[in-house]
């Protein structure tokens, strides 16, 4: 009986070792692909990632790397197919959803699909200021300014100094003509940390509200941080009636 169990144990260990070999080889091809990518050898890197996937069909990171490289060599259709495989294997793969969103936004010009993928990314990772910013950008493009405000504010809750989010927030408020609301929001941001963009946009809003003195106060504060940006605001103030 003991002999039987010993033989059985050896068999199980052998099977485990055999199964581990393809995974180990897949990792080697994946690491090789990363090095090739770093050296700008994109096609060779894609080949290496393909070999990794051939050995490990569920290698989601290899699908992601390969998909992003297809974008670099202008094969966006292939990139989409590969990245969709990545999220099929791993439905919680936030980076793959973001990569898909970027492709739909920047290359395919399908804003609705971009939004869908960014929202899917947030289901797994709600700490990415970039994803919130991307959604704000997309909603501004679609002229859904209230949605743009919501996501730009969320990006700034993560990083109050994140300039791209201020740009989207300022644009949305301007389109909504919600100048008082904008001033209130920028005041909150300035209470956290002094930043040139909320000062600039506050100045613009005060001008829209015919509050030239408050606009001048924003100019004075802005001039301490960024003289060029302050000069732009001052020009607007001087031109105001």
N, C-alpha and C positions, 0 to 999 in steps of 0.2 A: 504493500500500500504506500509506504513512504517513498519507494522507488518511483511509483506512478506519479505521485504529487511532485517529486523532484523533476521528472521528465516534463510534466505539464508546465511547471514554473519556467523551466528553460525555454519551452515553446512560446510561452506568453512573452517573455523578455525578448526573445528573438523577433517576434512579430512587432513589438513596440519599437525596437531598434530599426527594423525595416521601414516602418511607417514614418519614423522620425527623419530618415535620410532625405526624402524629397523636400520636406519642410526646411531642413538645413540648407539644401542646395538652392531652394527658392530664395531664402534669405541672402545667400551669397550673390545670386543674380540681382536681387533688389539693391543691395549695397553697391554692386558694380554699376548698376544703372544710375545711382545717385552720383557716383564719382564722374561718370561720363557726362551727366547733365551739368555738373559743376564746370567741366572743361568745355562746355558748349557743343558737345558731340550728341546732339539731340536724337538723331535717327538711330545711332548706335545704342543710346540709352533706352529708347523705345523697344528696340529688339531685346535688350537685357530684361526689361520689365515684362515683356511678353513671355520670356522663358521662365521668369519667376511665377507668373500666373499659370503657365502650363503645368508647373509642378505643384502649385497650390491655388486651386480654383477660387478660393475665398480670400485671396490676398488683397484686401480692399485698398491698402496703402499703395500697392503697385498699380492698381487701376487709377487711383488719383494722380499719381506721378505721371503715368502714361497719358492720361487725359489732358493734363496741363501742358505737356510737351507737344501734343497734337495741336494745341492752340498756337504754340510758338512757331510751328512749321505750317501754319495756315490751313490746317485740316480740322475745321471746327465741327463738321458733321461727325467725324470719327471721335473727336473729343467728347461730344455729347453722348454718343453711344457708350463709350468707355465709362464715363462718369455715371451714367444711369445704371450701368452694371454695378458700380461701386455702392450706390445707395440701395440697390436691390439686395446686395449681399449684406450690407450694414445700413439699415434704415435710420440709424441714429448718427450717421457720418456727416457731421456739420460742415467740415471742410469741403467735402464733395458737393454738398448743396450750394455752398458759397461759390465754388468754382463754376457750377452750372449757372448760377445766377449771373455771374460776371460775363459768361459767354453770351447768354441771352440778352443781357443789357448792352454789352459793348460791341458784339459782333453780329448777332442775329437780329438785333433791334426788336426784340419781343419783350416789352416791358412787363406784360402780365405774367409771362413765364418766369421772368427774373424775380418778380415779387413772390411768386409761389415758392420758388426755391429758397429765397432768403428767409421767408417765413418758416419753411421746414427746418432750416438751419437753427433758427431761434428756439425751436422746440427742444433741441438738445443743448445748445449753448446760448444762453441769454446774457452773456457777459461780453459780447463782442461789440465794441463801439462802431467798428467798421460795418458790420451787418446792419445795425440800426441806421447808420448814415446812408448806406446803399438803398435802404427802403425809403428814407426821406427823399433821396435823389429821384428814385423811380416815381414816387407819388407826386413830386413837383413836376416831373415830366408829363404825367397824366393830368396835371392840373387839379389833383386832389389835395389841396393845400392843407386842410385840417389834418389829414393823415400824415402829411409831410412834417407838420409841426410836432405831432405826437412822437414820431420816431426820431426826429432831430433832438428833441428834448431828452429822450431816453439815452441817446448817444452821449449827450452832455452830462447826464447823471452819472455815467461811467467815467468820463474824462471831461471836466469842465473847461479844459484848455484845448479841446479838439476842434481846430479851426474849420475843417470841412463841414462839420455839423452846424456851426454858426452861419456859414454861407447859405446852407439849405434853409435854416430857420429864418434868417433874414429875408430871403427870397419869398418864402411862404407867407410871412407876415405882411410883406409889402403887397403881395398879390391880393391878400385878404383885406387889406387896408385896416388891419387890426393893430393900429399904432399904440394905443394905450395898453393893450394886452402885451404887445411886444416889449414896451418899456418895462412893464412889471416883470416879465420873464428875464430880461437882461439885467434888471436890478438884482434878481435872485442869483444870477450867475456871478455878478460882480461882488456879491456878498461872500461868495465862496473863495474867489481869487480874482484879482484885477487882470483883465484881459483886453487886448486892444480891440478885438472885433465887437464885443458887446458895447464898448464905448462908442465905436464908430456907428453901429446900427442904432444905438440909442439916440445919438446926435441926429441921424436922419429922421428918426421917428418924431423927435421933438420939433423938428422943422415942419413935418407934416401936420403936427398939432398946433403950429404957430406959437411954439414956446422957444423963442430965439435965445432967451437967457439961459435956459436949461441946455440948449444945444451948445452954447458957448462954454458952459461948464464941462460938458463932455469933451469939447475940443481941448480945453486946458489940461484935462487929465490924460487925454490921448497923446498930446504933444510931449508928455514926459516919457511915453513908451515908444512912440513911432512917429517921428516928425513928418515923414512922407505921407502917411495915412492921415495925420492931423491936417496937413496942408489941403488934402482933398476935401475933408469936412469943412475946413475954414472957407474954402472957395464956395461951397454950397451955402454956408451961412451968410457970406457977404452978398451972394446973389439973391438971397431971400428978401422979400419985401417987409 
